[in-house]
């Protein structure tokens, strides 16, 4: 159970970080496939990235709160630190796109 939980949390953290950092490139790429303006794609990608961070924090709470509080606090600190930096970057990029 613990190993699966760690893999799920790491996967969520990596996915949200990649979406947050490379959201602009993904939005341009997705514009060619779906034919929706890249601005709206970037908005959706940014919201998705932030949502995945929040879900990852919730899952860390569910997985580790009962087992070990020290591990729980470590995971929360890492997720919040990485999530906050990435979210600030993606919101900055999104604000520049919206003008």
Secondary structure by P-SEA (a helix, b strand, c coil): caaaaaaaaaaaaaaaaaaaaaaaaaaaaaaaaccccaaaaaaaaaaaaaaaaaaaaaaaaaccccccaaaaaaaaaaaaaaaaaaaaaaaaaaaaaac
